[in-house]
Amino acid sequence: MEYDAVVIGAGPSGSFCAKTMAEGGLRVLLVEKKQEIGAPVRCAEGVGKEDFLELVDVDRRWISVEIEGAVIYAPDGTKITMSREHSGNEVGYVLERKIFDRHLAEEAAKAGAEIMVKTRAIGLLKEGNKIKGVKLSRMGEIFEVESNLVIGADGVESLVGRWAGINTALKPNDVESCAQYLVKGIDVKPYCEFYLGSRFAPGGYAWVFPKGRDMANVGLGVLGKYSGEKKPIEYLNEFLEFRCPEAKVVELIVGAVPVAMPVEPMVADGLMLVGDAAHLADPITGGGILNGMDSGRIAGKVAIEAKRRDDFSAGFLKRYEKEFMEKHGKIFKRNYFIKEKLMGMSDEEISEIFRALKDVNIEDLSVFGLIKEMFRKNPKILFELRKYFL
Amino acid sequence: MVSVNRERCGYCGACVGICPSTALELVELHLKIYDEKCVNCGLCIRICPMGALEV
C-alpha cells in the first residue's frame, strides 16, 4: 500500500488535516487506533464561536448548546459574569464530540481519504533518517504502509513524534490531569462556569459546561505538579457534592491536557505533529479543538505544497511550524506567561482581585479581557504583559 | 515496576504523555507497560487522574 500521507489519529486535528490534504488531491490514509471514532470523548467540549466558524459550517447535530457567556468564581466565591447580552450574540458552543469527531472523519472520507479503524501505528519505516512510511498493527496483524509523509495527530499520549526523535514528554508543570462527569438533573443556564482555587482544583480550575436541558459536563483539571496523593477523581466527587449534589452521573471520562508551549520542533524529515500531539491546547483554558484543527489545516496545506515540489524534508515542512507560530505563537507566549503568573498567586490574592472587579462590567468577553483587569493593579506584571500586545 | 489496576484505569493516556522513557502505551482501552524501559520516576503514578497506577 502506498500513500502520499498517513495521518495517525482521527481526532479533530487529524481528520481535519486528512480532509485538507485529500481535497488537495493527495492520497491520504487516516488511521485510528480505537474501533470507534469520537469515543471516549476526553474533552469538556467548549469552543469559541468566532474562531470555530472560520473552520467549519455549523451543523445543529453536533451542537449541544449555544453559550451566552461565562461565570468565573474566585476561591472565596466572589463571581464575575462576562456576557454579551447587549449585543445578543452567542459567544461559543458546547459540542457533542462523539458526533462532531465522526462528522470530521466522514468529511475526510468524502474528500477521498481512506480510513482504517482499530488500527494502531507501532513504528516508523525509515531509510537512514528519511521516513518511508509507518508500521501498523490491526487485530494482531502487522503490516507496512509506504508514505513520504506521516502526520502525528495521536493526542496527548503521542508516540509518533518520539519515534522521530522529538521529545514530546510533558513536564508536570505543563499538563493538567482531568476528570469529568456528564450529569443529569443540574440547574444550569447557557453559561460556562469556571471555579478557581486550590479547594476544587489546585493549579487548574473546575468547570460546568451545559449540555442541554438539565445536563452538563462537570469536571476539573489539577496541574500535574500538584497532583499527588489526592486524585482528580476525588476532587471531582467533592466538587460534585458542592455544585450539584442532586445530579446523577451518566458518564465518567478522564484525560490529560497539555498547558505547555508548542513542541519544538513540530516537524522532522517526512513528519509533522498537529493538535495535542504538538501540545497545541491553550495554556490558560486548556481548549485544544480550535488550535488543533487550525494546525491540521495548515499542516495539510504545507503537505500539498510538499507533494507538488516533491520535498518532504524538515527544512521544507518547517513552513508549517512557521505559519502556525506566526498566527498563534504570540498568544501562546502570552497565555503561557499568564498561566505561570496565575500559578504563583494564592487563593486570597485571586479572591481579592475578584472582589475589586465585582462591579466592573467586562465588555471584552475574552479570557484575556479578564486577565487584563486582574493584573491592572499589579503594574509589574502588567508591564511585562504589555510586550505581548505590541 | 509500575503496575496498573485495570478496574480503576480510565484509559486516558495521561501517564503515556508524561512518561519520559516511552515505557507506556495506550492500546484502545488497555495500558501496556514495557518494564524494561521504565526508569521508576513515578510521574505516571502522580499524574493518573484515577489513582490506577502503583509501584
Interface residues (C-beta under 8 A of the other chain):
Chain A: K33 K34 Q35 P40 R42 K118 R120 G155 V156 E157 S158 L159 R162 T168 A169 L170 K171 P172 V175 S177 C178 A179 V222 G224 S227 G228 K231 P232 I233 E234 L252 I253 V254 G255 A256 P258
Chain B: G10 Y11 C12 G13 A14 V16 G17 I18 C19 P20 T22 E25 L26 V27 E28 L43 R46 I47 C48 P49 M50 G51
